């Protein structure tokens, strides 16, 4: 009787009369192991090319053998999943790859009873792939080594311990286990599908919420705010069965929320609401305040009335709440009031509110809020004296207070004073947080003190409570670039990339911009593709990508990115195509820029006049005077929508000189229009007078 053990076929045991013999039959290694070995060997063959690319600023390892050849390292899990796994395994799931690794152990030539003994199964005698580094994805296996493909046959999948039941019971046992396994696998598959559906639904919901906000923003730009309020209110109406309009239940939130009428005076609305016997819930008011702050409506459009600014709407709410006997403010709410009053009315009003508080409400939170008001308005003497008062009173100081002082020195350009604050902070027993270190790193970088910057960075990395993130490493990389230390900059940008979340477009934008500053074409294009493939890019992200691609001179690639933006479904924003138009004008490709502008106008997407003016100026420099005149005419027609725009005086002067010399009636009207439009511009008037004197 013979039984084949192991999925990959490793041991065959044969029994004969008069004795028992065993023989080993060697088969091919598992396909998963062979493919993993192959991809590492192929990547190793590319090492010389990648080293050459790295010397020129491009190329970066994705996966490779470790230095000793006893294991391998996945340097970039994101790119490994997207570029390597589909090529070899027909999937892009890094977690699935790790699970596969964990299923393989070293084959043992020991007898069957020893192989599956308790000691062997649960002990250390059977070794599998192990993760050997805490800060990178490095794996090792005793039989998985560089250049030793022959050892792969000694690695097999993990097997459960054989059943101790008699042979005649195994059939029923295996049948029962098979049924349970099938049910379990079916449930796992259903659970996986449900999780996938849930994830897709969440993404759709997030997408629709984004579209809703974009729609509201577009409406607010093209419609009077009061009219917008009325139209939005009508949107909340629902049709009844008899065709009549039925209003949705009116709520306080609907009346004074960010979607409400910004011209409304909040306090009378609250008072009327209470007079009508309706309930005012503290939680609902806090929700309204939160939404107003979130949308940065600090002063509720500052509600201009008779030339005076009224209180911000949410300040009205908080002050009204503070006056009611039913609401009692905690020190945290008072701190919020101080901060908001300082934003809207300045630190003097914030001081008055702080002075009116009882002593029990004057704690570290309220003192800190007033300090923040001083710092925001760059009141250095008041800030320092206020911090000293906090120390004298024995208040618990947090890193926030010291960060405020360091930020104040930074904003005033006193970078040399920042490290002293950090030292004082540590001497006072306050542990710096990540922001504290970043502000200090910036102070050294601004003074081109690379050694000092590196010293603070090392201290930050050695602090157990400090959180190292991509923003810190990009900050350091930026100063290395300014100091022309591009090798160090590239190293820190690689570290930053490893820390960026796959969906973090802001992080990718920083990396792309810094690589563009180094004119690193390969990295800029790679990161742009990575961001587009992994993130939901908005107009801001496309603008940054286009600027960086234009900066490295890849105008054709920028053209392709612009096409992708047009198909993305994002709201139209002329700033996106303007990047490429400006790139063409800077390269002297004025006809191409003009074609883009004409195409946009044909589609009903009028550009800004400044773009046409730049093309006109380019034609002037080329001596194409008639084309310059036509472009400037279009720019002046678009000026009706952008009255703040004015062309350069030198351009106007040169155009008038040309038109007057041609003595064209139509062009004379054009000159008259120019003189009328820029009559109030003293510089332009002087230029026109000079031209008149020349006639």
C-alpha positions as CSV (number, residue, x, y, z in Angstrom):
1,X,0.0,0.0,0.0
2,X,1.4,3.4,-0.9
3,X,0.3,6.8,0.2
4,X,1.6,10.0,-1.4
5,X,2.2,12.7,1.2
6,X,2.5,16.5,0.5
7,X,0.8,18.6,-2.0
8,X,3.9,19.0,-4.1
9,X,5.0,15.4,-3.8
10,X,7.9,14.9,-1.4
11,X,7.8,11.5,0.3
12,X,6.5,8.1,-0.8
13,X,6.3,5.3,1.7
14,X,6.1,1.7,0.3
15,X,5.5,-1.4,2.4
16,X,6.6,-5.0,1.5
17,X,6.3,-8.3,3.2
18,X,9.2,-9.1,5.5
19,X,10.2,-5.5,6.1
20,X,9.5,-1.8,5.5
21,X,11.5,0.4,3.2
22,X,11.1,4.0,2.3
23,X,12.2,5.9,-0.7
24,X,12.4,9.6,-1.6
25,X,11.2,10.8,-5.0
26,X,12.3,14.3,-6.0
27,X,9.8,16.3,-8.0
28,X,9.8,19.9,-9.3
29,X,9.5,22.7,-6.7
30,X,6.2,24.3,-6.1
31,X,5.2,26.8,-8.9
32,X,4.8,29.6,-6.4
33,X,8.4,29.1,-5.1
34,X,9.8,28.8,-8.7
35,X,8.0,32.0,-9.8
36,X,9.2,33.9,-6.7
37,X,12.8,32.7,-7.3
38,X,12.5,33.7,-11.0
39,X,11.3,37.2,-10.3
40,X,14.2,37.8,-7.8
41,X,16.7,36.5,-10.3
42,X,15.3,38.6,-13.1
43,X,15.3,41.7,-10.9
44,X,18.9,40.9,-9.9
45,X,19.9,40.9,-13.6
46,X,18.5,44.5,-13.9
47,X,20.7,45.7,-11.0
48,X,23.4,47.2,-13.2
49,X,20.8,49.1,-15.2
50,X,19.1,50.3,-12.1
51,X,22.4,51.5,-10.6
52,X,23.1,53.5,-13.6
53,X,19.6,55.0,-13.5
54,X,20.1,55.8,-9.8
55,X,23.3,57.8,-10.6
56,X,21.2,59.9,-13.0
57,X,18.4,60.4,-10.5
58,X,16.1,57.7,-11.7
59,X,15.4,54.1,-11.0
60,X,14.5,52.5,-7.7
61,X,14.6,48.9,-6.5
62,X,11.2,47.3,-6.0
63,X,12.3,43.8,-4.8
64,X,15.7,42.1,-4.5
65,X,17.8,39.6,-2.6
66,X,19.3,40.9,0.7
67,X,23.0,41.6,1.0
68,X,23.9,38.1,2.1
69,X,21.6,36.3,-0.4
70,X,19.9,34.4,2.4
71,X,16.5,36.1,1.9
72,X,14.8,38.8,-0.1
73,X,13.4,42.3,0.5
74,X,10.3,44.0,-0.9
75,X,11.4,47.6,-0.9
76,X,8.2,49.1,-2.3
77,X,5.0,47.0,-1.5
78,X,2.8,49.3,-3.6
79,X,4.9,49.0,-6.8
80,X,5.5,45.3,-6.1
81,X,1.7,44.8,-6.0
82,X,1.0,46.8,-9.1
83,X,4.0,45.9,-11.4
84,X,5.5,42.6,-10.3
85,X,2.7,40.4,-8.9
86,X,0.4,40.7,-12.0
87,X,3.3,39.7,-14.2
88,X,4.0,36.5,-12.3
89,X,0.9,35.5,-10.3
90,X,-2.0,37.1,-12.1
91,X,-3.1,39.1,-9.1
92,X,-2.0,42.3,-7.3
93,X,-2.7,41.4,-3.7
94,X,0.4,41.8,-1.5
95,X,-1.4,40.3,1.5
96,X,-2.2,37.2,-0.5
97,X,1.5,36.9,-1.5
98,X,2.5,37.0,2.2
99,X,-0.1,34.4,3.1
100,X,1.4,32.1,0.4
101,X,4.9,32.5,1.9
102,X,3.6,31.5,5.3
103,X,2.3,28.2,4.0
104,X,5.7,26.8,3.0
105,X,8.0,24.9,5.4
106,X,11.3,23.0,5.1
107,X,10.9,19.3,4.1
108,X,12.3,16.9,6.6
109,X,13.7,13.5,5.7
110,X,12.8,12.1,9.1
111,X,10.4,9.2,9.6
112,X,6.7,10.0,9.3
113,X,6.0,9.7,13.1
114,X,8.9,12.1,13.8
115,X,7.8,14.5,11.1
116,X,4.4,14.9,12.6
117,X,5.3,14.7,16.3
118,X,4.0,17.3,18.7
119,X,7.5,18.7,19.3
120,X,8.2,18.9,15.6
121,X,4.8,20.4,14.6
122,X,4.7,23.0,17.3
123,X,8.4,23.5,17.9
124,X,11.3,25.0,15.9
125,X,12.4,21.9,14.0
126,X,10.2,22.8,10.9
127,X,11.1,26.3,9.7
128,X,9.0,28.4,7.4
129,X,9.5,31.8,5.8
130,X,10.0,34.4,8.5
131,X,9.8,38.2,8.4
132,X,13.3,39.2,9.8
133,X,13.1,43.0,9.9
134,X,10.7,45.4,11.7
135,X,11.0,48.4,9.4
136,X,11.0,46.7,6.0
137,X,9.5,43.6,4.3
138,X,12.4,41.2,4.5
139,X,11.8,37.4,4.4
140,X,14.2,34.5,4.9
141,X,14.0,30.7,4.6
142,X,16.8,28.3,5.3
143,X,16.3,26.6,1.9
144,X,15.4,29.8,-0.2
145,X,18.8,31.3,-1.1
146,X,20.3,33.3,-4.0
147,X,21.6,31.0,-6.7
148,X,20.5,27.8,-5.0
149,X,17.4,26.8,-7.0
150,X,18.1,23.1,-6.2
151,X,17.1,23.7,-2.6
152,X,13.5,24.7,-3.5
153,X,12.4,21.0,-3.7
154,X,13.0,20.7,0.0
155,X,10.3,23.3,0.8
156,X,6.8,22.1,1.0
157,X,3.4,23.4,2.1
158,X,2.5,23.1,5.8
159,X,0.2,20.1,6.5
160,X,-2.1,19.6,9.4
161,X,-1.1,16.8,11.9
162,X,-2.4,13.4,10.6
163,X,-5.4,12.0,12.3
164,X,-4.8,9.3,15.0
165,X,-8.0,7.6,14.2
166,X,-7.9,4.0,12.8
167,X,-7.9,3.5,9.0
168,X,-11.5,2.3,8.9
169,X,-12.7,5.6,10.5
170,X,-10.7,7.9,8.3
171,X,-13.0,7.8,5.3
172,X,-16.0,9.1,7.3
173,X,-13.8,11.6,9.1
174,X,-12.4,12.9,5.9
175,X,-15.8,13.2,4.3
176,X,-17.1,15.2,7.3
177,X,-14.0,17.4,7.2
178,X,-14.5,18.0,3.5
179,X,-18.1,19.1,4.0
180,X,-17.1,21.4,6.8
181,X,-14.2,22.8,4.7
182,X,-16.5,23.4,1.8
183,X,-19.0,25.2,4.0
184,X,-16.3,27.3,5.6
185,X,-14.8,28.2,2.2
186,X,-18.2,29.1,0.9
187,X,-18.9,31.4,3.9
188,X,-15.4,33.0,3.5
189,X,-16.1,33.6,-0.1
190,X,-19.5,35.2,0.6
191,X,-17.9,37.3,3.4
192,X,-15.2,38.5,1.0
193,X,-17.8,39.4,-1.6
194,X,-19.8,41.3,0.9
195,X,-16.8,43.3,2.1
196,X,-16.0,44.1,-1.5
197,X,-19.5,45.3,-2.2
198,X,-19.5,47.4,1.0
199,X,-16.2,49.0,0.0
200,X,-17.6,49.8,-3.5
201,X,-20.7,51.3,-2.0
202,X,-18.7,53.4,0.4
203,X,-16.6,54.7,-2.5
204,X,-19.7,55.5,-4.4
205,X,-21.2,57.4,-1.5
206,X,-18.0,59.4,-1.0
207,X,-18.0,60.2,-4.7
208,X,-21.6,61.4,-4.7
209,X,-20.9,63.5,-1.6
210,X,-18.0,65.1,-3.4
211,X,-20.2,65.8,-6.5
212,X,-22.8,67.3,-4.2
213,X,-20.3,69.7,-2.7
214,X,-18.9,70.6,-6.1
215,X,-22.4,71.3,-7.4
216,X,-23.2,73.6,-4.4
217,X,-19.9,75.4,-4.9
218,X,-20.7,76.0,-8.6
219,X,-24.2,77.2,-7.8
220,X,-22.9,79.6,-5.2
221,X,-20.5,81.2,-7.8
222,X,-23.2,81.8,-10.4
223,X,-26.2,82.6,-8.3
224,X,-27.1,85.2,-5.7
225,X,-26.7,83.7,-2.2
226,X,-30.3,84.6,-1.2
227,X,-31.7,83.1,-4.4
228,X,-29.5,80.1,-3.9
229,X,-31.0,79.7,-0.4
230,X,-34.5,79.8,-1.8
231,X,-33.7,77.3,-4.5
232,X,-32.0,74.9,-2.1
233,X,-35.1,75.1,0.2
234,X,-37.3,74.2,-2.8
235,X,-35.0,71.2,-3.4
236,X,-36.0,69.9,0.1
237,X,-39.6,69.8,-0.9
238,X,-41.2,66.5,-1.8
239,X,-44.2,65.8,-4.0
240,X,-47.3,64.4,-2.4
241,X,-49.6,61.8,-4.1
242,X,-52.1,64.5,-5.3
243,X,-49.3,66.4,-7.0
244,X,-49.1,69.3,-4.4
245,X,-45.8,70.4,-3.0
246,X,-45.2,69.4,0.6
247,X,-42.4,70.9,2.6
248,X,-39.9,68.8,4.6
249,X,-40.1,69.2,8.3
250,X,-38.4,72.5,9.2
251,X,-35.4,72.3,11.5
252,X,-33.2,74.8,13.2
253,X,-30.3,73.3,11.3
254,X,-32.0,74.0,8.0
255,X,-32.5,77.6,9.0
256,X,-29.0,78.6,10.1
257,X,-26.8,75.8,8.7
258,X,-24.1,76.5,6.1
259,X,-26.8,75.7,3.4
260,X,-29.1,78.4,4.8
261,X,-29.4,82.1,4.0
262,X,-26.1,83.8,4.9
263,X,-27.9,87.2,5.0
264,X,-30.0,86.1,8.0
265,X,-29.4,87.5,11.4
266,X,-28.9,84.5,13.6
267,X,-29.8,85.8,17.1
268,X,-33.4,86.8,16.3
269,X,-34.0,83.4,14.7
270,X,-32.9,81.6,17.8
271,X,-35.0,83.8,20.0
272,X,-38.1,83.3,17.8
273,X,-37.4,79.6,17.8
274,X,-37.6,79.5,21.6
275,X,-40.6,81.8,21.8
276,X,-42.5,79.4,19.5
277,X,-42.0,76.7,22.2
278,X,-39.6,74.6,20.1
279,X,-36.7,72.8,21.7
280,X,-33.1,73.9,21.3
281,X,-30.7,71.0,21.8
282,X,-27.2,71.7,22.7
283,X,-25.9,69.0,20.5
284,X,-27.7,70.4,17.4
285,X,-26.2,73.9,18.0
286,X,-22.7,72.4,18.4
287,X,-23.2,70.6,15.1
288,X,-24.2,73.8,13.3
289,X,-21.1,75.6,14.8
290,X,-18.9,72.7,13.7
291,X,-20.2,72.9,10.1
292,X,-19.8,76.6,9.9
293,X,-16.1,76.4,11.2
294,X,-15.5,73.5,8.8
295,X,-16.5,75.6,5.8
296,X,-14.4,78.5,7.1
297,X,-17.4,80.8,7.4
298,X,-15.9,82.5,10.4
299,X,-17.9,85.7,10.0
300,X,-20.9,84.3,8.1
301,X,-19.6,86.3,5.1
302,X,-19.0,89.0,7.7
303,X,-22.7,90.1,7.2
304,X,-22.0,93.6,6.0
305,X,-24.8,95.9,7.2
306,X,-24.6,99.8,7.0
307,X,-20.8,99.5,6.5
308,X,-20.3,97.6,9.8
309,X,-19.4,93.9,10.3
310,X,-21.8,92.0,12.4
311,X,-20.7,89.1,14.6
312,X,-20.0,85.9,12.9
313,X,-23.1,83.7,12.7
314,X,-21.7,80.9,14.8
315,X,-20.3,83.4,17.3
316,X,-23.9,84.7,17.5
317,X,-25.0,81.1,18.3
318,X,-22.3,80.6,21.0
319,X,-23.0,84.0,22.6
320,X,-26.7,83.3,22.6
321,X,-26.1,79.9,24.2
322,X,-23.8,81.5,26.8
323,X,-26.6,83.9,27.8
324,X,-29.2,81.1,28.3
325,X,-29.6,79.6,31.7
326,X,-30.1,76.2,30.2
327,X,-26.6,76.1,28.7
328,X,-23.5,76.0,30.8
329,X,-20.2,76.5,29.0
330,X,-17.2,74.4,30.0
331,X,-13.7,75.9,29.8
332,X,-13.3,74.1,26.4
333,X,-16.3,76.0,25.0
334,X,-14.9,79.2,26.4
335,X,-11.6,78.4,24.7
336,X,-13.5,78.0,21.4
337,X,-15.1,81.3,21.9
338,X,-11.8,83.1,22.5
339,X,-10.3,81.5,19.4
340,X,-13.2,82.5,17.2
341,X,-13.5,86.0,18.6
342,X,-9.8,86.5,17.9
343,X,-10.3,85.3,14.3
344,X,-13.2,87.6,13.6
345,X,-12.6,90.6,15.7
346,X,-9.0,90.5,16.8
347,X,-7.0,89.8,19.9
348,X,-8.3,92.9,21.8
349,X,-11.9,91.5,21.8
350,X,-10.5,88.1,22.7
351,X,-8.8,89.7,25.7
352,X,-12.0,91.3,26.9
353,X,-13.9,88.0,26.7
354,X,-11.0,86.2,28.6
355,X,-11.1,88.9,31.3
356,X,-14.8,88.4,31.8
357,X,-14.3,84.7,32.7
358,X,-14.4,83.4,36.2
359,X,-11.2,82.2,37.8
360,X,-12.3,78.6,37.6
361,X,-12.7,78.9,33.8
362,X,-9.2,80.3,33.4
363,X,-7.3,77.1,32.9
364,X,-4.6,76.0,30.5
365,X,-7.1,75.7,27.6
366,X,-8.4,79.2,27.8
367,X,-5.0,80.7,28.4
368,X,-3.7,78.7,25.4
369,X,-6.5,80.0,23.2
370,X,-5.6,83.6,24.0
371,X,-1.9,82.9,23.4
372,X,-2.9,81.6,20.0
373,X,-4.8,84.8,19.2
374,X,-1.6,86.8,20.1
375,X,0.5,84.6,17.9
376,X,-1.9,84.7,15.0
377,X,-1.7,88.5,14.9
378,X,2.1,88.4,15.5
379,X,2.1,90.2,18.8
380,X,5.4,89.1,20.1
381,X,5.6,91.0,23.3
382,X,2.1,90.0,24.4
383,X,2.8,86.4,23.4
384,X,6.0,86.1,25.5
385,X,4.5,87.9,28.5
386,X,1.4,85.7,28.4
387,X,3.4,82.6,28.2
388,X,5.4,83.7,31.3
389,X,2.1,84.3,33.1
390,X,1.1,80.7,32.3
391,X,4.4,79.5,33.8
392,X,4.0,81.7,36.9
393,X,0.5,80.3,37.6
394,X,1.8,76.8,37.4
395,X,-0.4,75.8,34.5
396,X,0.2,72.6,32.8
397,X,2.0,73.5,29.6
398,X,1.7,71.4,26.5
399,X,3.9,71.4,23.3
400,X,1.1,73.5,21.7
401,X,2.1,76.6,23.6
402,X,5.8,76.3,22.8
403,X,4.9,75.4,19.1
404,X,3.0,78.7,19.0
405,X,6.0,80.7,20.1
406,X,8.3,78.9,17.6
407,X,5.7,79.5,14.8
408,X,5.7,83.2,15.8
409,X,9.4,83.4,15.5
410,X,9.3,81.6,12.1
411,X,6.6,83.9,10.7
412,X,8.7,86.9,11.8
413,X,11.8,85.5,10.2
414,X,13.6,85.1,13.5
415,X,14.8,81.5,12.7
416,X,17.8,81.7,15.1
417,X,15.5,82.0,18.1
418,X,13.5,78.8,17.4
419,X,16.1,76.3,18.8
420,X,16.3,78.2,22.1
421,X,12.6,77.7,22.5
422,X,13.0,74.0,21.9
423,X,15.7,73.8,24.5
424,X,13.6,75.8,27.0
425,X,10.7,73.4,26.3
426,X,12.8,70.3,27.2
427,X,14.3,72.0,30.2
428,X,10.8,72.7,31.5
429,X,9.9,69.0,31.3
430,X,7.7,69.3,28.2
431,X,8.4,66.6,25.6
432,X,8.5,68.0,22.0
433,X,6.0,66.6,19.6
434,X,6.6,66.0,15.9
435,X,5.5,69.5,15.0
436,X,8.0,70.9,17.5
437,X,10.8,69.1,15.7
438,X,9.6,70.0,12.3
439,X,9.5,73.7,13.1
440,X,13.1,73.5,14.5
441,X,14.3,71.5,11.5
442,X,12.8,74.3,9.3
443,X,14.6,77.0,11.3
444,X,18.0,75.3,10.6
445,X,17.2,74.7,7.0
446,X,16.2,78.3,6.4
447,X,19.6,79.3,7.7
448,X,21.3,76.7,5.4
449,X,22.7,75.0,8.6
450,X,22.6,71.4,7.3
451,X,24.6,70.0,10.2
452,X,22.2,71.5,12.7
453,X,19.2,70.2,10.7
454,X,20.6,66.7,10.7
455,X,21.3,66.8,14.4
456,X,17.7,67.7,15.2
457,X,16.4,65.1,12.8
458,X,18.5,62.4,14.4
459,X,17.2,63.4,17.9
460,X,13.6,63.3,16.5
461,X,14.2,59.8,15.1
462,X,15.5,58.5,18.5
463,X,12.5,59.8,20.4
464,X,10.1,56.9,21.1
465,X,7.0,59.2,21.1
466,X,7.9,61.1,17.9
467,X,6.0,60.1,14.8
468,X,8.1,60.1,11.7
469,X,6.0,60.8,8.6
470,X,6.5,61.7,5.0
471,X,6.1,65.5,5.7
472,X,9.2,65.5,7.9
473,X,11.3,63.7,5.3
474,X,10.1,65.9,2.4
475,X,10.9,68.9,4.5
476,X,14.5,67.7,5.0
477,X,14.7,66.7,1.3
478,X,13.7,70.2,0.2
479,X,16.6,71.7,2.1
480,X,19.0,69.2,0.7
481,X,17.9,70.1,-2.8
482,X,18.5,73.8,-2.0
483,X,21.9,72.9,-0.8
484,X,22.6,70.9,-4.0
485,X,22.9,67.6,-2.1
486,X,20.7,65.7,-4.5
487,X,21.9,62.2,-3.4
488,X,20.7,62.8,0.2
489,X,17.6,64.4,-1.1
490,X,16.8,61.3,-3.2
491,X,17.4,59.1,-0.2
492,X,14.9,61.0,2.0
493,X,12.3,61.2,-0.8
494,X,12.5,57.4,-1.0
495,X,11.9,57.2,2.7
496,X,9.0,59.6,2.5
497,X,7.4,57.6,-0.3
498,X,7.5,54.4,1.8
499,X,5.4,56.3,4.5
500,X,2.8,57.8,2.2
501,X,-0.7,56.3,2.3
502,X,-1.8,55.0,-1.1
503,X,-4.7,57.4,-1.2
504,X,-2.8,60.5,0.0
505,X,-2.6,62.8,-3.0
506,X,-1.1,65.6,-0.9
507,X,1.9,63.4,-0.2
508,X,2.3,62.4,-3.8
509,X,2.1,66.1,-4.9
510,X,5.0,67.0,-2.5
511,X,7.1,64.1,-3.9
512,X,6.4,65.0,-7.5
513,X,7.2,68.7,-6.9
514,X,10.5,68.0,-5.2
515,X,11.6,65.5,-7.9
516,X,10.6,68.2,-10.5
517,X,12.9,70.7,-8.8
518,X,15.7,68.2,-9.3
519,X,14.6,67.8,-13.0
520,X,14.3,64.1,-12.3
521,X,12.1,63.1,-15.3
522,X,11.9,59.4,-14.6
523,X,10.7,59.8,-11.0
524,X,8.2,62.6,-11.9
525,X,6.6,60.5,-14.6
526,X,6.6,57.4,-12.4
527,X,5.0,59.1,-9.4
528,X,2.4,60.8,-11.6
529,X,1.3,57.5,-13.0
530,X,1.3,56.0,-9.5
531,X,-0.9,58.8,-8.1
532,X,-3.3,58.5,-11.0
533,X,-3.6,54.8,-10.6
534,X,-4.0,54.7,-6.8
535,X,-5.8,57.9,-5.9
536,X,-8.9,59.8,-6.7
537,X,-7.3,62.9,-8.3
538,X,-9.1,66.3,-8.1
539,X,-8.2,69.5,-10.1
540,X,-5.6,70.5,-7.6
541,X,-3.7,67.3,-8.2
542,X,-3.9,67.6,-12.0
543,X,-2.6,71.2,-11.8
544,X,0.4,70.1,-9.7
545,X,1.2,67.1,-12.0
546,X,0.9,69.3,-15.1
547,X,3.1,72.1,-13.6
548,X,5.8,69.5,-12.8
549,X,5.7,67.7,-16.1
550,X,5.9,71.1,-17.9
551,X,8.8,72.1,-15.7
552,X,10.8,69.0,-16.8
553,X,10.0,69.9,-20.5
554,X,7.7,66.9,-21.2
555,X,5.0,68.8,-23.1
556,X,3.7,65.8,-25.0
557,X,3.3,63.9,-21.7
558,X,1.5,66.9,-20.2
559,X,-0.9,66.9,-23.2
560,X,-1.8,63.2,-22.4
561,X,-2.4,64.1,-18.7
562,X,-4.7,66.9,-19.8
563,X,-6.7,64.5,-21.9
564,X,-7.0,62.2,-18.9
565,X,-8.3,65.2,-16.8
566,X,-10.9,66.0,-19.4
567,X,-12.2,62.4,-19.1
568,X,-12.0,62.3,-15.3
569,X,-15.4,63.9,-14.7
570,X,-14.0,66.7,-12.5
571,X,-15.6,70.1,-12.7
572,X,-14.1,72.3,-15.4
573,X,-11.4,74.7,-14.1
574,X,-9.5,76.8,-16.6
575,X,-6.5,76.7,-14.3
576,X,-5.8,73.1,-15.4
577,X,-5.4,73.7,-19.2
578,X,-3.8,77.1,-18.5
579,X,-0.7,75.2,-17.2
580,X,-0.1,73.7,-20.6
581,X,-1.0,76.9,-22.4
582,X,1.6,78.8,-20.3
583,X,4.1,76.0,-21.0
584,X,3.6,76.5,-24.8
585,X,4.1,80.2,-24.5
586,X,7.2,79.9,-22.5
587,X,8.6,77.6,-25.1
588,X,7.7,80.0,-27.9
589,X,5.0,77.7,-29.3
590,X,2.5,80.6,-29.6
591,X,0.4,79.1,-32.5
592,X,-0.1,75.9,-30.5
593,X,-1.2,77.9,-27.5
594,X,-3.6,79.9,-29.7
595,X,-5.1,76.7,-31.1
596,X,-5.8,75.5,-27.5
597,X,-7.4,78.8,-26.6
598,X,-9.6,78.7,-29.7
599,X,-10.6,75.2,-29.1
600,X,-11.7,76.0,-25.5
601,X,-13.8,79.0,-26.7
602,X,-15.5,76.8,-29.3
603,X,-16.5,74.4,-26.5
604,X,-18.0,77.3,-24.6
605,X,-15.2,77.3,-22.0
606,X,-13.9,80.8,-22.1
607,X,-10.3,81.3,-20.9
608,X,-9.0,84.3,-18.9
609,X,-7.8,87.3,-20.8
610,X,-4.3,87.0,-19.5
611,X,-3.7,83.9,-21.5
612,X,-4.6,85.7,-24.8
613,X,-2.5,88.6,-23.8
614,X,0.6,86.4,-23.3
615,X,0.1,84.9,-26.8
616,X,-0.3,88.5,-28.2
617,X,3.0,89.5,-26.5
618,X,4.7,86.4,-28.0
619,X,3.5,87.4,-31.5
620,X,4.8,90.9,-30.9
621,X,8.2,89.5,-30.1
622,X,8.1,87.5,-33.3
623,X,7.1,90.5,-35.4
624,X,3.7,88.9,-36.1
625,X,1.9,92.2,-35.5
626,X,-1.5,91.4,-37.0
627,X,-1.8,88.2,-35.0
628,X,-0.9,90.1,-31.9
629,X,-3.7,92.6,-32.6
630,X,-6.3,89.9,-33.1
631,X,-5.2,88.1,-29.8
632,X,-5.4,91.3,-27.9
633,X,-8.9,92.0,-29.2
634,X,-10.1,88.7,-27.8
635,X,-8.4,89.5,-24.5
636,X,-10.2,92.8,-24.2
637,X,-13.6,91.1,-24.9
638,X,-12.9,88.7,-22.1
639,X,-12.0,91.5,-19.8
640,X,-15.7,92.2,-19.2
641,X,-15.7,89.1,-16.9
642,X,-12.3,90.0,-15.3
643,X,-12.3,93.7,-14.8
644,X,-9.2,93.6,-12.5
645,X,-7.0,92.4,-15.4
646,X,-4.8,94.8,-17.3
647,X,-2.3,94.1,-20.0
648,X,1.3,95.2,-19.8
649,X,1.8,98.8,-20.7
650,X,4.7,97.9,-23.0
651,X,2.4,95.6,-25.0
652,X,-0.3,98.3,-25.3
653,X,2.3,100.9,-26.5
654,X,3.7,98.6,-29.2
655,X,0.3,97.7,-30.4
656,X,-0.8,101.3,-30.7
657,X,2.4,102.2,-32.6
658,X,1.7,99.5,-35.1
659,X,-2.0,100.2,-35.5
660,X,-1.6,104.0,-36.0
661,X,1.1,103.4,-38.6
662,X,-1.3,101.2,-40.6
663,X,-4.1,103.9,-40.5
664,X,-6.8,101.2,-40.4
665,X,-10.3,102.5,-39.4
666,X,-11.1,99.3,-37.6
667,X,-7.8,99.3,-35.8
668,X,-8.3,103.0,-35.0
669,X,-11.4,102.0,-33.1
670,X,-9.3,99.4,-31.4
671,X,-6.8,102.1,-30.3
672,X,-9.6,104.2,-29.0
673,X,-10.9,101.3,-27.0
674,X,-7.5,100.8,-25.5
675,X,-7.2,104.5,-24.6
676,X,-10.6,104.5,-23.0
677,X,-10.0,101.4,-21.0
678,X,-6.7,102.4,-19.6
679,X,-7.3,106.2,-19.2
680,X,-7.0,105.9,-15.4
681,X,-3.7,104.1,-15.6
682,X,-1.0,106.8,-15.2
683,X,1.7,104.7,-16.7
684,X,-0.4,103.8,-19.7
685,X,-1.5,107.4,-20.1
686,X,2.2,108.5,-20.2
687,X,2.9,105.8,-22.8
688,X,0.0,106.9,-25.0
689,X,1.0,110.6,-24.7
690,X,4.4,109.6,-26.0
691,X,2.9,107.8,-28.9
692,X,0.7,110.8,-29.7
693,X,3.8,113.0,-29.7
694,X,5.4,110.7,-32.2
695,X,2.6,111.1,-34.7
